């Protein structure tokens, strides 16, 4: 399991939690919503044991809890941290890809995943061409948007990661309840049925993808 940091405080807590459990890993980063609150400690935390990525970082123009220029600076700073520590990145990008791609392209060799991806097939193609993975969560089990459904069908299985985004975006059949990490199995089952592959095949493929991107062994 990966425990994700979205603020300096939650990043510190994720590192502490991961350090106490051999089968849990941490990411450290400051979400664009919280970019205005600072990220000075992320560089130090990125070097801690069991930290496998920087994130969740990015740009969010749907909400403007932090000004756009502050978000961009926070993204650039944390991408440099990822590059310095040779870590992949978990990206949060919402209605901001026009500004996101030029920033990303300034940092060569960055590996990463577009977390909770629900954008267009065209944006999917742009992401795949840059070598990024695509994160699918409970949204794929309940979306009514035919364009999103088509996009989920188009994700190559060798670029797919499964996630929960707990405690949010609870998958079917647990809508209305608090999301938990164990519910990722429902995301896997839905995706396997949607793509016409076995649950076991999809689980093995997405586990291997996660191990490749984050460079850890899910087997411990």
C-alpha positions as CSV (number, residue, x, y, z in Angstrom):
1,X,0.0,0.0,0.0
2,X,1.1,3.6,-0.7
3,X,0.3,6.3,1.8
4,X,0.1,9.6,-0.1
5,X,1.2,13.0,1.2
6,X,-0.7,16.1,0.1
7,X,0.6,18.7,2.6
8,X,3.8,19.0,4.6
9,X,2.1,17.6,7.7
10,X,0.5,14.7,5.9
11,X,3.8,13.9,4.2
12,X,5.5,13.7,7.5
13,X,2.8,11.4,8.8
14,X,3.0,9.2,5.7
15,X,6.7,8.8,6.2
16,X,6.3,7.9,9.9
17,X,3.5,5.5,9.1
18,X,5.5,3.8,6.3
19,X,8.6,3.5,8.5
20,X,6.6,1.5,11.0
21,X,5.3,-1.0,8.4
22,X,7.4,-3.1,6.1
23,X,4.6,-3.4,3.5
24,X,3.6,0.3,3.3
25,X,5.4,3.0,1.3
26,X,5.0,6.8,1.3
27,X,4.9,9.6,-1.2
28,X,5.7,13.2,-0.1
29,X,4.4,16.4,-1.7
30,X,2.2,19.4,-1.4
31,X,-1.1,19.3,-3.4
32,X,-1.8,22.4,-5.6
33,X,-4.7,23.3,-3.2
34,X,-2.1,23.8,-0.4
35,X,0.8,25.2,-2.5
36,X,0.3,28.6,-0.8
37,X,1.1,27.1,2.6
38,X,4.6,26.1,1.6
39,X,6.7,23.0,0.9
40,X,10.1,23.6,2.4
41,X,10.3,20.3,4.1
42,X,9.5,18.1,1.1
43,X,13.2,18.0,-0.1
44,X,14.3,16.5,3.2
45,X,11.3,14.1,3.4
46,X,12.0,12.9,-0.1
47,X,15.2,11.3,1.1
48,X,13.6,9.3,3.9
49,X,13.4,5.5,3.9
50,X,10.3,3.9,2.2
51,X,9.5,7.1,0.2
52,X,8.9,5.9,-3.3
53,X,7.6,9.1,-5.0
54,X,7.0,12.8,-4.9
55,X,3.3,13.7,-4.9
56,X,0.6,14.3,-5.1
57,X,1.6,17.5,-6.9
58,X,0.4,19.4,-9.9
59,X,-2.1,22.1,-11.0
60,X,-5.7,22.5,-10.2
61,X,-7.6,25.3,-12.0
62,X,-11.1,23.9,-11.2
63,X,-10.6,25.3,-7.7
64,X,-8.2,28.1,-7.0
65,X,-7.4,27.5,-3.3
66,X,-3.9,28.6,-4.2
67,X,-3.2,31.2,-7.0
68,X,-2.1,29.8,-10.3
69,X,1.4,31.3,-10.3
70,X,1.9,29.9,-6.8
71,X,0.8,26.4,-8.0
72,X,3.2,26.5,-10.9
73,X,6.1,27.5,-8.7
74,X,5.3,24.7,-6.3
75,X,5.1,22.2,-9.1
76,X,8.4,23.3,-10.6
77,X,10.1,23.2,-7.2
78,X,8.8,19.7,-6.4
79,X,9.7,18.4,-9.8
80,X,13.2,19.5,-9.2
81,X,13.1,17.6,-5.9
82,X,11.9,14.5,-7.7
83,X,14.6,14.8,-10.3
84,X,17.3,15.3,-7.6
85,X,16.1,12.2,-5.7
86,X,15.4,10.2,-8.9
87,X,11.9,9.6,-7.7
88,X,8.7,9.2,-9.9
89,X,5.8,11.6,-9.4
90,X,2.1,11.3,-8.7
91,X,0.4,14.2,-10.5
92,X,-2.9,15.9,-9.8
93,X,-4.0,17.9,-12.8
94,X,-7.5,19.3,-13.2
95,X,-8.5,21.7,-16.0
96,X,-4.9,22.8,-16.2
97,X,-3.1,20.6,-18.8
98,X,-2.4,23.6,-21.1
99,X,0.0,25.0,-18.4
100,X,1.0,21.6,-17.1
101,X,2.7,20.1,-20.2
102,X,5.2,23.0,-20.7
103,X,6.2,22.8,-17.0
104,X,6.7,19.0,-17.2
105,X,8.6,19.2,-20.5
106,X,11.2,21.4,-18.7
107,X,12.2,18.4,-16.5
108,X,13.7,15.6,-18.6
109,X,13.4,12.1,-17.5
110,X,10.6,12.5,-15.1
111,X,8.6,9.3,-14.6
112,X,5.1,9.4,-13.1
113,X,1.4,8.8,-13.1
114,X,-1.6,11.0,-13.7
115,X,-3.6,10.3,-10.6
116,X,-7.4,10.0,-10.7
117,X,-7.3,10.6,-14.5
118,X,-10.7,11.4,-16.1
119,X,-9.7,13.7,-19.0
120,X,-10.1,13.1,-22.8
121,X,-8.6,10.5,-25.1
122,X,-6.6,13.3,-26.7
123,X,-5.0,14.2,-23.3
124,X,-4.5,10.5,-22.6
125,X,-2.5,10.2,-25.9
126,X,-0.4,13.2,-24.9
127,X,0.3,11.6,-21.5
128,X,1.2,8.2,-23.0
129,X,3.5,9.8,-25.5
130,X,5.4,11.3,-22.5
131,X,5.7,7.9,-20.9
132,X,3.3,8.6,-18.1
133,X,1.1,6.0,-16.4
134,X,-2.6,6.5,-15.9
135,X,-4.3,6.1,-12.5
136,X,-7.9,4.8,-12.4
137,X,-10.0,4.7,-9.2
138,X,-13.6,4.4,-8.2
139,X,-14.7,6.9,-10.8
140,X,-14.4,4.2,-13.5
141,X,-17.1,2.1,-11.7
142,X,-19.8,4.8,-11.6
143,X,-19.1,7.4,-14.3
144,X,-22.1,8.1,-16.6
145,X,-19.9,10.1,-19.1
146,X,-19.5,8.1,-22.3
147,X,-16.4,10.0,-23.2
148,X,-14.8,9.0,-19.9
149,X,-15.9,5.4,-20.5
150,X,-14.2,5.4,-23.9
151,X,-11.1,6.9,-22.4
152,X,-10.9,4.2,-19.7
153,X,-11.2,1.5,-22.4
154,X,-8.3,3.1,-24.4
155,X,-5.8,3.0,-21.6
156,X,-3.1,0.4,-22.5
157,X,-3.0,-2.2,-19.7
158,X,0.8,-1.9,-19.4
159,X,0.3,1.8,-18.4
160,X,-2.6,1.3,-16.0
161,X,-2.4,1.8,-12.2
162,X,-5.3,1.2,-9.9
163,X,-5.9,3.3,-6.8
164,X,-8.6,4.2,-4.3
165,X,-8.0,7.9,-3.5
166,X,-9.3,6.9,0.0
167,X,-11.3,8.2,1.8
168,X,-12.9,9.7,-1.4
169,X,-14.4,8.4,-4.7
170,X,-15.7,5.1,-3.2
171,X,-16.4,2.6,-5.9
172,X,-19.6,0.7,-6.7
173,X,-21.0,-1.2,-4.8
174,X,-20.0,0.8,-1.8
175,X,-21.1,4.3,-2.9
176,X,-22.1,6.4,0.1
177,X,-19.5,4.8,2.4
178,X,-16.0,5.9,3.3
179,X,-13.5,4.6,0.8
180,X,-10.8,2.3,2.1
181,X,-7.7,0.8,0.5
182,X,-9.2,-2.7,0.4
183,X,-11.9,-1.4,-2.0
184,X,-9.3,-1.2,-4.8
185,X,-10.3,-4.8,-5.5
186,X,-13.7,-3.5,-6.7
187,X,-12.0,-1.1,-9.0
188,X,-9.9,-4.0,-10.4
189,X,-12.9,-6.3,-10.8
190,X,-14.9,-3.6,-12.6
191,X,-11.9,-2.7,-14.9
192,X,-11.3,-6.4,-15.7
193,X,-14.9,-7.0,-16.7
194,X,-14.9,-3.8,-18.7
195,X,-11.8,-4.8,-20.6
196,X,-12.7,-8.4,-21.0
197,X,-9.7,-9.8,-19.1
198,X,-9.6,-11.9,-15.9
199,X,-9.4,-10.3,-12.5
200,X,-6.1,-12.2,-11.8
201,X,-4.6,-11.1,-15.1
202,X,-5.5,-7.4,-14.5
203,X,-4.2,-7.6,-10.9
204,X,-0.9,-9.1,-11.9
205,X,-0.5,-6.5,-14.7
206,X,-1.3,-3.5,-12.6
207,X,0.8,-4.7,-9.7
208,X,3.8,-5.1,-12.1
209,X,3.2,-1.6,-13.4
210,X,3.3,-0.2,-9.9
211,X,6.4,-2.1,-9.0
212,X,8.1,-0.8,-12.2
213,X,7.1,2.8,-11.7
214,X,7.7,3.0,-7.9
215,X,10.6,0.5,-7.8
216,X,9.4,-1.5,-4.9
217,X,8.2,-5.1,-4.5
218,X,4.6,-5.6,-3.5
219,X,5.6,-9.0,-2.2
220,X,7.8,-7.3,0.4
